[in-house]
Amino acid sequence: MSCQVAILAGGVGSRLKSRTGDLPKPMTLINGVPVLEHQINLCYKNGFTKIALLVHYQYRMIKEYFGDGAKFGVELVYVVEHEARGTAGALLDALDVMGSRFLVLYGDTYADINLKMFWDFDSRRKSAGTLFLHPNDHPQDSDLMEVGDDGALIRVHSYPHPEGVDYQNLVNAALYILDKESLINVIPVDRKTDLAKNTFPALLDVGKILYGYVTPEYIKDMGTPERLDKVERDINQGLPENLSGRNPRTAVFLDRDGTLNLEVNHLNAPDKLKLLDGSAEAIKRINRAGILAIGVTNQPVLARGDVSPEGLKKIHARLDRLLGEKGAYLDRMYVCPHHPDKGFPGEIPELKMECLCRKPQTGLFDLAVQELNISRRDSWMVGDTTADILAGKRAGLSTILVRTGFSGRDYKYDVEPDFVANDLVGAIEWVLHGHTNAVSKLMPLVSCAANSRVILIGGASRSGKSSIANVLAELLSLIGKKSHVLPLDGWLKPAEERQEGAGVLGRYRLEVLIEQARRVALSPVRFDIEYTEYDRKLKQVQKSKKASIGPSDIVIFEGVPAILDKRLLDLANLSIHVDVDDALRMKRLHEEYLWREERQDDFMKKIMSREIDEVSLIKSAAHKADYQINF
């Protein structure tokens, strides 16, 4: 029989002895089932039924459990290695029973992978083999693979790595498709050798080609108690299923400069890349949730000639190392190298062009969706510029503007984000928990909201009104209802007309606002509402805006004074008061004023003043709202 699969099942499992005793490592239980049985089931499901088990330690125990494989729907051949000679030596001993091309799995890994797609990828290329590669959360103690733009393996960077050297986080996941003939003369018969550390470099040295197959599908080794616990936890939380691609995956698309790392004008060297505080930890949370973390970045430094393609790889290798040191990784990075403006010294003419991949165009997103089977509806774009937000909206994603980098104040495009967060930490908290929480609280109100014309959402500053308003608009859109979210800050008086401590209602052009709300409530025809966009950082009106209100549209007015004036409440079909824990609200206010770069003494006085003339008044009026949401 010529086997299609070789499973290296000879491991002792010395680091697992505290859990498994004398069991061979492949018999370690994962949710009550030996890991080797999980692997055999995976092969069977993908149509690979002729399997060689390469066994050594306690092999009779393995043979007694699996027998000839018939009860698992496969045919098993046992190749017993009496003297351990490493993964390559074990495979060399088994070549006589292997087919001309075959899969290799390691007996200490749990995988949920489409092996058919892996095989199809390999079959379209003439090579000595294909290695299954992925980024992981501990690249510093992993064998890292360097691949070219065509996917061919250039070199192997075996662990341990030199101190301070940057490599791309592309890890050998211990799953291969190999060509039998290519192996015969490169594996020595007289000593212990390892496939990853010895055989693959040897194949490259004699001019053989190896390819890398990069995918986010789940494969993890479970060779230590900690990693075994992590694999079981991942399975129970659904990570392998989420990453499998059997259903469209969820992704968070991330801008690079100003979102992940400090904004540096034309960043052109690895030592200029500095992670923003908390960004690695935020990405780690994405990784742990079974959501793809995808970088999408415009890099005109390539078109300008400031950085070569190799130079950009070094910059991104630095990014990978910095993230990896915190246990985080990007699943993929997509780059636009183009720029439309020409005529500069040192530029690369072929990259000076109008393209479909430079944000706010959607080419990078479209390619990622196609390659990684991503659900647009369930995915997010997080960035610091209007180009990021417009690109995300055009791509059909929910968008979050972060107040790092440009903070959306580049003003290149007239676009509003769906949500705003202080930084990537806040954005990912919203993606993972805040948004779901808001949806659960608002779902009971959707029917009432759908039959409304005017909706008011009020509450103290930084209580979450804007987020609640936008989630409600999102839910209404899902049932075909057109709505407009209008911030009441659009009716703030000019700064010179406002007096701190004079009362919250005195800060607004209240009569104008009420007249506009009345028009919404009563008008049977389409009309325009004009309001202003207020720049919180500059504390001034930025520009005038206009919303075209159709006769059946729903208008959501959100802002601090929304439920404080009886005339507004009388016009509303639905009113909601949003509250939040005072400690959290105060934390958000501190972050707000720090972002505005106000002196601490000044903003503390302002906070105390607002507590007196705003917060107490709002809390006392909360009962006037139809619904109260604690957010």
N, C-alpha and C positions, 0 to 999 in steps of 0.2 A: 504493500500500500504506500502510495506517495502522499505524505501528509501536507495539508495546507497551512497548518498552524503549529508552531513550536512554543510551548509554555515552559519557561524556566522555573521549575518548581522544586529546586533542590535546596532552598534556603533553610538555615537553621533557626533563624528568628531569635538570636540571643538577646536582642534589646527588648523583646516581647515576653521573655521568660516569666517575668513577674505576673503576667496575665495568662499565658498559655502553657506554662510548664514545659513539658517535653514535646509538645505538638510541633510538627514542622510548620514553618511560617505560612505556607499556602493553605493550611488547615485552620488558620486563625478565623474566628467567627466574626462576621459583620452582620449585625441584626439577626444572629442565630444561624447564619449560613456560611460555610467556609468560603473564603475569598476565591479560592480556585473554582468552586462551583459557580460563583457569580461569573467568572471569566468564561467557563465552558458554556454557560447559558447565553452569554453575550455572543460567543462564536456561533452557537446554534441558531440564534435569532437572525443572524446576518448571513446564514447559508454556508458557514465554514464548519464542516462536520468531521473532517479527518484530522485528528489532533495528536501530536506527539507530546507527551509529558516528560520533560527532562528532569529526572528526580535524583536525589542523593540522600539527604538526611531523613531517617525514618520513612523511607519510601514505601515500605510494606503497609504502613498505616494509610498512605494515600491510595495505594493499589486496592487495598481491602474496601475502602469507601467507594471508589469510583468504578472498580471492576473494568469491564471492557467498554464502558461508556454507554451501553445500550439503553439504560434507564434514563439517560440524559439526552437521548436522541443523536448520539455521536459515536464515532469509532475511535478508541484510544489505543495508542502504542506507547509503551514505557521504555525509555532509554535511561538506564541506570548508570550514573557516574559514581564509580567506587572511590575515586580520589578527586577531591574538588579542585578544578582547574579554572575557576572563574567563568563568567557568562560566555565568553568567546570559546573557551575550551569545551564547555558543555555543549555548545551548539555545534562545534566541529565534530564531536562524537556522534551527533544525531544526523549529520548531513546525508548519510546513506538512506534514511527513511523519509527525507524531505523531498517535496516537489522542486521543480526548477526555480520557483519563486514562492515565497511563503511569508506568513505573518509571524512575528515574534512578540510574545507578551511576557511580562515578568510576573512571577507568582506572588508578589507583595504589593500589587496595585489594584485599586478598584476603578473601573472605567464604565462609563455609559456613553458609548461612541457609535456612530454609524460606520461600521467597518467596511460596508459596501462602498461608501463614498471615498473612504481612504484608499481602498483597492483600485477604484476607478481612476482616482487622481494618479496613482503610481503607474497604472497600465498605459496612460497616455504619454509617458516619458520613458526614454531608454536610459537606464541608469543601473548602478550597482545596488540601488535601494532608495527608500524614502523613510525619513524619520518623522515621527509625530512630535510636533513642537508646540509649545504654548508658553506664555508668560506665567510666572507664579509669584507667590508672596514671600519666597525666601531665595532669591537668585544668588545671594551672597554665598550660599553653601550648596549650589547646584552646578552641574555641568551646563555651560552656556554655548549656544551654537550661533555662529556668524554666517548669515546667508546673504547672497547677492540679490539684486533686483529681480532676477529671473527665478528666484527661489532655490538656486543651487547652493549647497553647503560650501563655504569658503574655508572655514577652520573651526576646530573644536577648542573651546576654552575650558579646560578641566578644572574642577575644584581641587585645591584651594586657589583663589585668585589673588594676584598681586595687590597689595594695599594701594587704594586710591585710584585704581584703573577702572575706567568705565567700559562696560559691555552692554549690548542690547539685552534686555530681559527676554530671552528666547531659550527656553529650557528643553532639554532632552527629556521627554515624558516616559521613556522606557517602553516604547511601542514602535515596531519597525515593520517594513516590508523589505525583504532582502533577496538578492539574486544569489542562488546557490553557487554557481560557477565562479562568481567574483570573490567568494570567501575562501576558496580552497587553498590558495597559495599565500594568503595574508595572515592566517591564524597559525601561530607556531604550535607544534605538537609537544614541545618539551618543557613548557612552563605555563604558569597561571596568567591568563590575560583577560582583559575586560573589553566588551564590545565598544562602549562609549569612549573609554580612555585610550584604548590601543587599536582596535580594529578599524574604526572609522577614520582616524588620522592616517592609518596605514593605507587604507583604500585611496584617500586623497593624495597621498604621497606617490602612489603608482599611477596617478592620472585618472582614477575612476571618478564618476560623478554620483553624488548623493543629493537628493532633494529634501527640502523641509516642507512638511504639510502643517500649516498653522491654522488652528481652530480653537474656539473657546469651549469646546465640549469638555466634559468633566472626566479627568483622570488624575488620581492622587495615589501616592504610595502611603502605605499604612504600617511602616516598619518600626514605629515606636509607639508606646502607649498614647502619647499626646496626639500623634497623627491618626492613630486608630480611632480615638474618641472624636477627632475632628471629622473624619470620614463618616462615621455613624451620625454625627450631628448634622452634617451637610445633607445626607440622604433623607433624614427625618424632616428637615426643613425644606426639602424639595429642590435643592441646588442642582443636582444632576439633571433632573427633569427640566428645570428652567433653562439650562444651558444646552440641552440636547439638540435643539433645532427642530424637534418634531412639531412644535408649535412656534409661531413667530416669537422672537426674543424681545425682551424689553432692554432698552439702552438709555444711558445718559451720555449725550454728546457734550464734550467739554472744549471750550476755547482754551488756548494755551496761555499766551502772554496776557497778564492782568487778571487771569482767572485761576490758573494753577500756579503760576510763578509771577514774580514781580515784573511789572511792565518796564521793559528796557527798550528804548528806541533803537530799532534795527539790531536786535540781539544777534551777535555774530561769533560768540565763543562760549564754550562750555562753562568757563568760570564766571560768566555773567548771569548764569541761570540760577536763581535762588527761589526755592519754593515759598509760597505764601503760607503764613501760619495756619496750620490745621488742614491744609489741602490734602496732604498724604493720608491723614486720618479719615478725611471725608471720602476719598477714593477707596480706601480700605473698606469702608462701610458699604459702598456700592458693590465691591467684589464679594463681600460676605453675604450680600442679599441675592446673589445669583443674577445680577443685572450687569450688562456689559458697560464698561467705561471706555468710551471712544473719543480720542482726541481729533479735533478738526481745526486746522490752523492755516491762515494765510501767511506765507513766508516770502514776501517780496524781496527779502535779502538775497534769495537765489537769483531772481531776475536782475537785481542790481549788480550782481557779481560780488557782493560783500561776503558771501558764503558759498562754498562749493557743495555739491551733493554729499560728498564725504564729510565735509565739515558739519553739515546739518545732522548727519547720522551720529557724529560725536556729541553734538548738543543733546540729541534725543537719548543717546546712551547715558549721558549724565543725568537726564531727567529720570530714566529708568532706574539708575542706581540710587538716586535720592529717594524715589518712591519705594524701591525695594527695601531700603534700610528701615522703612517704617511699616513693612509688611503690606505694601500696596502695589498695584500695577495697572497699566492701561492695556486693554485687550487689543487695541489697534490704534495707530496714529495715521490720519489721512492729511496730506499736505497739498496745498495749492502753491506752485512755484512761480506763478505768473504775476505780471503787473502791466496795466494798459499803457502807462506813460512811457514815452520813448525819448531818446536823445541825451542820455546821461553817460559820462565817462565810465568805462569798465562794465557796462551793462551786457547782458547776454541776449543778443537780438532775438533768438528763437523763443525766448521766454517773455518777451515784451509783446503782449497780445491781450485782446479781449477773450475771456474764456468762460466756460460754464461751471468752473469749480471754485473760483474765488468768491468767498462770501461777500455779499448776500446771495449769490447764486447757490444752487443746491447740489451741484455735481458731487461734492464730497459725501454728502448725506445719501444721495441716490446710490452711489457706489457701495457705501457701507450697508445700506438696506438690502441691496442685491447680494452682496457677498456673504453677509452674516444673517440673513433672514430675520430682519428686524421689523417689529410692529411699529409703524409711525404713530398710531393712535395712543399707544401705551408708553411712548418714549419722550424724552426731554432734551432740550438744548439749554445749556447754562453758559453765559458769556457776559462780558463787560462792555460791549459796544452795541450800537444800534444795528451794525452789520450782522452781528451774531444773532440778535433777536429777529431781524427780518429774515435771515436765512432759515432760522428755526421755524418761523411761521410759514414761510413758503414751502418748507419740507413737510409740513403737517404735524409738527411736534408741539408740545406744550413748552413754553419758554420761561426762563428765570433770568432776570438781570441781577448781577452781583454788584455791590457797591465797592468793589476793588478795581484796580486798573483805571479805565476811563469812566467807570460807573454810569455808562450810558450817556455821558455828557460830551461825546464826540459830535452829536447832533447832525450826523451825516444823513440819516434817514428818519422820516416821520413815522415812527412805529412805537407802539406801546407793548411792553412785555406782559405776559399773563400774570407774572408774580415777580416780586422783588425780594432779594435777600441781602443781608449785610456782606456775606462772603460765601465761599463754597461750602463751609460747614453748615451754615443756615440753609443753603439751597438743598443740600442732600438730606438734611433733617426734614425739610418740606416734602421732598420726593418720597422718602421712605415712610414718613409718619404723618406729617402735618396735613398733606393733601387728602389722604384717606380719612383722617379724623374729621376734616371739614366736610367731606362728602357724606360721611355717616350722619353728621349733625344736620345737614341741609336736606337730605333725601325726603324726610317727612314733610318738608315745606314746599317741595317742587310743584305739587298739584295746585296749591294755593297760589304760588308765584306765577304759574303758567296762565292763570286767569286774572292776573293783575295788569295794571297799566303803569302805576307809580309804586315803586318799592323804595323804602328808606332803610338804610343800615347805618346805625350810629353807635357810638361808644367813645371811650377815652382815647387819646392819642396813643398809638402803638399797641392797640388791643387786638389787631388783626382784621379790622373792617375791610380793608382793600382786598385781602386774600379771600375773605368770606364772600365778598361781592363778586369777585372773579370766578370763584368756584360755582356760585349760584348761576352766573351767566353760562358757564360751561355745561352745567346740568340742563339748563333750559335749551341750549343748542342741541343737546342729544335728543330732545323730543320735538325738534323743529321750530323752536321759538326764538325769534330774533330779539336780542336785548342789547342795551347800551349801559355801560358802567360809567357814570359821570362823578368825578371826585368833587366834593364841595369846596376843596381848596381852589377850584377854578373860579370861585366867587369871593376869594379873600380880598380884602381891601389892600391897596398899596401899603408898603411897610411904613411910610411916613404918616399914614392915616390911622395906624393901629397903635394903641397904647397898652403896654403890658400891665395887667392887673385891672383893666377896665371891663373884664367880663368876656366870656367866650363868644357870645352873640355879637358883641361890638366889633369883632375882628372880621366880620363877613358883610358883603353887600346883600343883606338879607332880603330887602324888598325886591331886588332884581331876581334873586334866586326863587323867591316864592312866585313871582310872576311867571318865570319860566316853567316851574313845576305845574302851575295852574294851566298853562298852555298845553303841556303834555297831557294832563288829565282830561282836557276838554276838546282838543283839536281833532276834527275828523279827517284832516288832510295832512300830507307830509309837510314838514317844515324843518328849519335849521335852528339848533341851539348853539349859541356862541358862548364860549367861556375861555378862560386863560389857563395856560400851563405854568405852574408855579415851581421854580427851582428852589428846592429846600436848602441846598448848599449855599447858593448865592443870596437866598432870601429875597428873591425878586421874581416878577413875572417874566417868563422866558419868551412866550409867544401866544398869540391867539389861536384858538382851535374851534372847530365847528363839527357838530354831529348832526347828521340828517336823520330825523325821526319819522318813521313811517306810521301810518294810522293804527297799525296793529302791533307795533313794536312795544317792548317793555323797557322802561327806563329805571335803572337802579341808581339812586343817589346815595353815595356813601361819604360819610365824613363826621367829624366831631359833633356838629350841631344838629344832626339829622332828626333826632327825636326831641329836641328841646323847644321847638316852636309849634304851638298848637295849630297854626295855619298850615304848616307843612304836614303835620299828622293828619289833619282833616282831608288833605288831598290824596293821601296814600291809601292804596288797597292792602298793603302789607308793610309792616314795620318790624325791624329786628334790632335788638340791642345786643352788642357783642361785648363780652367781658373777658378778662383774663386775670390770672393770679397777679396781685400787686407787685410781688417781688420780681416776677418775670417782666411785667410791664416796665418797671423801673430800670431793669437791666437793658431792655430795648431802648428806653429813652437815653440812657447813658451812651449806648452804642451810636444812637442817632446823632447826638450832639458831638461826640468825638469825631464821627464821620464829617460833620459840618465844620470841624476844626475850630470849635468855639472853646474859649478858656473855661476850665472847670468851675471856677468861682462864678462866672457868668451863667453857665448853663444850670448850675445847681440852684441859683436864685430863680431862674426861669422855671425850673421844675417845681420848686416850692410854691411859686406864684400860681402855676397852673393847677397844682393840687387843690388850691383854695378856690380859685374862680372857675375852674373847669371840671375837675374830676368829681368833686362833691356834688355839683349840680347835675352832672350826667348820671351819677349813681342814684340820685334821688328821683330822677325822671325815668329810670329804667322800666318801672312798672307800666308806663304809658305805652310801651311797645307791645305789639301782638305776641312776639316771641322773644325769648332771651336765650342766647347761646354763650356758654362759657367755653372759651377757646384758649 
